[in-house]
Amino acid sequence: MTESTQNSPRRILDLVGLYCPEPVFRTRKELDSMAVGETLEVIADDPASEEDIQSLLRRLGHQLLRLWKTGREIHFLIKKTKQT
C-alpha cells in the first residue's frame, strides 16, 4: 500500500456549521461505526473542535495522522486503531 493510499480517508465527515459539542459527538459516533484500520477525514469550522477532537482521540486511543487548516476549516485525518 502506498503512502497516498494509506492516508486517503475511507470516510469523510463534514461538520462545518456545527458547534460544540456536536463535532465531538458526531466524530465519536462515526468512529464507533468503523472497523479498526479504517481512516476518517473530519472537517469542522468550530475553533473549539481542534482541541476537543484531539482530546477525544487521545482518550479513545485512535491515531491522528494529520491535521491541517484550509481557511476557516480544520481537517483531521484519523485512523481507528482499536475497537471502542
N, C-alpha and C positions, 0 to 999 in steps of 0.2 A: 504494500500500500504506500503510495507516495505521500509526501508531507501535505500537499494540497488536498488530497483525498481525505487524509486524517483530519484536517482542520475544516472540512466542509460540513456544515451542520446538517443533520438528518431532519431536524425540525426547526422552524422559526416561530417565535412567539412575539408578536407585535403588541407592546403595551403602551404605545405612545398615546398620551392624553389621560392616562390613569395615574392616580396619585396614591401615596402611602395610605393604607398598607396593601393596596391591590397588586402592585408589581411583585411583591414578595409572595403573597398568597398564590397568585397565578403561576409564578415560576415554580413554586413548591408542588403545586398540583400537576403541572406538566412533567416535572422530574419524576414524580411518583408513578406516572403512567408509562415511563420509558424503561427500556431494557438497559442493563449495565453495558457500558461501552458506547452507547449512542451519544451523539452530540446535539446540542441545542444552542441556537442563537437567540438571545433575548434582546429586544430593542425597547428602550424606555427613554422618557424625557423628564421624568421626575428627578431632580437633583439628589434627593434622598436615596433613590434606588441604587446609586453607585455603591454606597457603603452597606446599605441594607441587604442587597443581593449577595455581595461578597461575604457578609456575615452569615447569611443563610448557608452558603456553600461550605464555609468553614465548619459550621455546626453539623451539617449533614455528611461532610467528608467527600464532597464532589470536587472536581478539578476545574479551576478557571484557566482555560487555555489562553485566552486573550481578552483584553478589554481595550476598547478604542472609542473615540468620540467623533461624530460627524455632525457639525453644527450643534444643535441642542440635544441630539440623540446620543445615548450611551448604549454601546453594543457590548454584549457579554457572549463569549463563546465558551460553552460549558460542556464538560464531559462527565457523564454519570459514571462514577467509579465504584459504587456499591449499591446494593438493594436497600431502599428505605421503606 
